[in-house]
Amino acid sequence: MTPEDLRAAYKFILESNDGEVIMEDLELRFHIRSPVFSNDPHETAYRDGQRSVVLFMQNMLKPKTIEEEMV
């Protein structure tokens, strides 16, 4: 599967009505709209890891950057 095919698959699933509901839920659950900070540094790292997955999914929905198109 090419990177373009993978991006298209993410877009197909996540831009559907159900996909939008799921993304909304993931954003609420995994610290997109709330701080990741905790007094426990391990908890902060854990939360940031959760958040990074949702950020990756959001980025797959965006158009490719010029740098990505040149690769």
C-alpha distances in whole Angstrom, upper triangle without the diagonal:
4,7,8,6,7,10,11,10,13,15,15,16,18,20,21,25,24,21,24,26,24,23,27,28,26,27,31,30,28,30,29,32,34,35,34,37,39,42,40,37,35,35,34,31,30,30,28,26,25,26,23,20,22,22,18,17,20,18,15,17,19,18,17,20,21,20,16,17,18,16
4,5,5,6,9,10,11,13,14,15,17,18,20,22,25,25,22,24,27,25,24,27,28,26,27,31,30,28,30,28,32,34,34,33,36,38,42,40,37,35,35,34,31,30,30,28,25,25,25,22,20,21,21,17,17,19,17,13,16,17,16,14,16,17,17,13,13,15,12
4,5,5,6,9,10,11,12,14,16,16,18,20,24,23,20,22,25,23,21,24,26,23,24,28,28,25,27,25,28,30,31,30,33,35,38,37,34,33,32,31,28,28,27,25,23,23,22,19,17,18,17,14,14,15,13,10,13,13,13,10,13,15,14,10,11,13,11
4,5,5,6,9,10,11,12,14,15,16,18,22,22,19,21,24,22,21,24,26,24,24,28,28,26,28,26,29,31,32,31,35,37,40,39,37,35,35,33,31,30,29,27,25,25,24,21,19,19,18,15,14,15,13,10,11,12,11,9,12,14,14,10,10,13,12
4,5,5,6,9,10,10,12,14,15,17,21,20,18,20,23,21,20,24,25,23,24,28,28,26,28,26,29,32,33,32,35,38,41,40,37,36,35,34,31,30,29,28,25,25,24,22,19,19,19,16,14,16,15,11,12,14,13,12,16,18,18,14,14,16,15
4,5,5,6,9,10,11,12,14,16,19,19,16,18,21,19,17,21,22,20,21,25,25,23,25,23,26,29,30,29,32,34,37,36,34,32,31,30,28,26,26,24,22,21,21,18,15,16,16,13,11,13,12,9,11,13,13,12,15,18,17,14,14,17,15
4,5,5,6,9,10,10,12,14,18,18,14,16,19,17,16,19,21,19,19,23,23,22,23,21,24,27,28,27,31,33,37,35,33,32,31,29,27,26,25,23,21,20,19,17,15,15,14,11,9,11,9,6,7,9,9,9,13,15,15,12,13,16,15
4,5,5,6,9,10,10,12,16,16,14,15,19,17,16,20,21,20,21,24,25,24,25,23,26,29,30,30,33,36,39,38,36,35,33,32,30,29,28,26,24,23,22,20,18,17,17,14,12,13,12,8,8,11,10,11,15,17,18,15,15,18,17
4,5,5,6,8,10,11,15,14,12,14,17,15,15,18,20,18,20,23,23,22,24,22,25,28,30,29,33,35,38,37,35,33,32,31,29,27,26,25,23,21,21,19,16,16,16,14,11,13,13,9,10,13,13,14,18,20,21,17,18,21,20
4,6,5,6,8,10,13,13,9,12,14,13,11,15,16,15,16,19,20,19,21,19,22,24,26,25,29,31,35,34,32,30,29,28,26,24,23,22,20,18,17,16,13,12,13,11,8,9,10,6,7,10,12,13,16,20,20,17,18,21,20
4,6,5,5,8,12,12,9,10,14,13,12,15,17,16,17,20,21,20,22,19,22,25,27,27,30,33,36,36,34,33,31,29,28,27,25,24,22,20,19,18,15,14,14,12,9,9,10,7,5,9,10,12,16,19,20,17,17,21,20
4,6,6,7,10,11,9,11,14,13,13,16,18,17,19,22,22,22,24,22,24,27,30,29,33,35,39,38,37,35,33,32,31,29,27,26,25,23,22,21,18,16,17,16,12,13,14,11,9,12,13,15,19,22,23,20,20,24,23
4,6,6,9,8,6,9,11,10,10,14,15,14,16,19,19,19,22,20,22,25,27,27,31,33,36,35,34,32,30,30,28,26,25,24,22,20,20,19,16,14,16,14,11,12,14,11,10,14,16,17,21,24,25,22,22,26,25
4,5,8,7,4,6,9,8,7,10,12,11,13,16,17,16,19,16,19,22,24,24,28,30,34,33,32,30,28,27,26,24,22,22,20,18,17,17,14,11,13,12,8,9,11,9,8,11,14,16,19,23,24,21,22,25,25
4,7,8,6,6,9,10,9,11,14,14,15,17,19,19,21,18,20,23,26,26,30,32,36,36,34,33,31,30,29,27,25,24,23,21,19,19,17,14,15,15,11,10,13,11,8,11,13,16,19,22,24,21,22,25,25
4,5,5,6,9,10,10,12,14,15,16,18,20,21,22,20,22,25,28,28,32,34,38,37,37,35,33,32,31,29,27,27,25,23,22,22,19,17,18,18,14,14,16,14,12,15,17,20,23,26,27,25,25,29,28
4,5,5,6,9,10,11,13,14,16,17,19,20,22,20,21,24,27,28,32,34,37,37,37,35,32,32,31,29,27,27,26,23,22,23,20,17,19,19,16,15,18,17,14,17,19,23,26,29,30,28,28,32,32
4,5,5,6,9,10,11,12,14,16,17,18,20,19,20,23,26,26,30,32,35,35,34,33,30,30,29,27,25,25,24,21,20,21,18,16,18,18,15,15,18,17,15,18,21,23,27,30,31,28,29,33,32
4,5,5,6,9,10,10,12,14,15,16,18,17,18,21,24,24,28,30,33,33,32,30,28,27,27,24,22,22,21,18,17,18,15,13,15,15,11,11,14,13,11,15,18,20,23,26,27,25,26,29,29
4,5,5,6,9,10,10,12,14,15,17,15,16,19,22,23,26,29,32,32,32,30,28,27,27,24,22,22,21,18,17,18,16,13,14,15,12,11,14,14,11,14,17,20,23,26,27,25,26,30,29
4,6,5,6,9,10,11,12,14,16,15,15,18,22,22,26,28,31,31,31,30,27,26,26,24,21,22,21,18,17,19,17,13,16,17,14,13,17,17,15,18,21,23,26,30,31,28,30,33,33
4,5,5,6,9,10,10,12,14,13,15,17,20,20,24,26,29,29,28,27,24,24,23,21,18,19,18,15,15,16,13,11,14,15,11,12,15,15,14,17,20,23,25,29,29,27,28,32,31
4,5,5,6,9,10,10,12,11,12,15,18,18,22,24,28,27,27,25,23,22,21,19,17,17,16,13,12,13,11,8,10,12,9,8,12,12,11,14,17,20,22,26,26,24,26,29,28
4,6,5,6,9,10,11,10,10,13,17,17,21,23,27,27,27,26,23,22,22,20,17,18,18,14,13,15,14,10,12,14,12,11,15,15,14,16,20,22,24,28,28,27,28,32,31
4,5,5,6,8,11,10,11,13,16,16,20,21,25,25,25,24,21,20,21,18,15,17,17,13,12,15,13,10,13,15,13,13,17,17,16,19,23,25,27,30,31,29,31,34,33
4,5,5,6,8,8,10,12,14,14,18,19,23,23,22,21,18,17,18,15,12,13,13,9,9,11,9,7,10,12,10,11,14,15,15,17,21,23,24,28,28,26,28,31,30
4,6,6,6,5,7,9,12,12,16,18,22,22,21,21,18,17,17,15,12,12,13,10,8,11,10,7,9,12,10,10,13,15,14,16,20,22,23,27,27,25,28,31,30
4,6,6,6,6,8,11,12,15,17,21,21,21,21,17,16,18,16,12,14,15,11,10,13,13,10,12,15,14,13,17,18,18,20,23,25,27,30,31,29,31,34,34
4,6,8,9,9,11,11,14,15,19,19,19,18,15,14,15,13,10,12,13,9,9,12,12,10,13,15,14,15,18,19,19,21,25,27,28,32,31,30,32,35,34
4,6,8,8,10,9,12,14,17,17,17,15,12,12,12,10,7,8,9,6,5,9,9,7,10,12,12,13,16,17,18,20,23,24,25,29,29,27,30,32,31
4,5,5,6,6,10,12,16,16,15,15,12,11,12,11,7,8,10,8,6,9,11,9,10,13,14,13,16,18,19,20,23,25,25,29,28,27,30,32,31
4,6,8,9,12,15,19,19,18,18,15,13,14,13,10,9,11,9,6,9,10,8,8,11,12,10,13,16,16,16,20,22,22,26,25,24,27,30,29
4,7,9,12,15,19,20,19,20,17,15,16,16,12,12,14,12,10,13,14,11,11,15,15,13,16,19,18,19,22,24,24,28,28,27,30,33,32
4,7,9,11,15,16,16,17,14,12,14,14,10,11,14,12,10,13,15,13,13,17,17,16,19,21,21,22,25,27,27,30,30,30,32,35,34
4,5,8,12,13,13,14,12,9,12,12,9,9,13,12,10,13,15,14,14,17,19,18,20,23,23,23,27,28,27,31,30,30,33,35,34
4,7,10,11,10,11,8,6,8,9,5,6,9,9,8,11,13,13,13,16,18,18,19,22,23,24,27,27,27,31,30,29,32,34,33
4,7,8,8,10,8,5,8,10,8,8,12,13,12,14,17,17,17,20,22,21,23,25,27,27,30,31,30,33,32,32,35,37,36
4,5,7,8,6,5,9,10,9,10,13,14,14,16,19,19,20,22,24,24,26,28,29,30,33,34,33,37,35,35,38,40,38
4,6,9,8,8,11,12,12,14,16,17,17,20,22,23,23,26,28,28,29,32,33,34,37,37,36,39,38,38,41,42,41
4,5,5,6,9,10,11,12,14,16,17,19,21,22,23,25,27,27,28,31,33,33,37,36,36,39,37,37,40,42,40
4,5,5,6,9,10,10,12,14,15,16,19,20,21,22,25,26,26,29,31,31,34,34,33,36,34,34,37,38,37
4,5,5,6,9,10,11,12,14,15,17,19,20,21,23,25,26,28,30,31,34,33,33,36,34,33,37,38,36
4,5,5,6,8,10,11,12,14,16,17,18,20,22,23,24,26,28,29,33,32,33,36,34,33,37,38,36
4,5,5,6,9,10,10,12,15,16,16,18,20,21,22,24,26,27,30,30,30,33,31,31,34,36,34
4,5,5,6,9,10,10,13,15,15,16,19,20,21,23,25,26,29,28,28,31,29,28,32,33,31
4,5,5,6,9,10,11,13,15,16,18,19,20,22,24,25,29,28,29,32,30,29,32,34,32
4,5,5,6,9,10,11,12,14,16,17,18,20,22,23,27,27,27,31,29,28,31,33,32
4,5,5,6,9,10,10,12,14,15,16,18,20,21,24,24,24,27,26,25,28,30,28
4,5,5,7,9,10,11,13,15,15,17,19,21,24,23,24,27,25,24,27,29,27
4,6,6,7,9,10,11,13,15,16,18,20,23,23,24,28,26,25,28,30,28
4,5,5,6,9,10,11,12,15,16,17,21,21,22,25,24,23,26,28,27
4,5,5,6,9,10,10,12,15,15,19,18,19,22,21,19,23,25,23
4,5,5,6,9,10,11,13,15,18,18,19,23,22,19,23,25,23
4,5,5,6,9,10,11,13,17,17,19,22,22,20,23,25,24
4,5,5,6,9,10,11,14,15,16,19,19,17,20,23,22
4,5,5,6,9,10,13,13,14,18,17,15,18,20,19
4,5,5,7,9,12,13,15,19,19,16,19,21,20
4,5,5,7,11,12,14,18,18,16,18,21,21
4,5,5,8,9,10,14,14,12,15,17,17
4,6,8,8,11,14,15,12,14,17,16
4,7,9,12,15,16,14,15,19,18
4,6,9,12,14,12,13,16,17
4,6,9,11,10,10,13,15
4,7,8,6,6,10,11
4,5,5,6,9,10
4,5,5,6,9
4,5,5,7
4,5,5
4,6
4
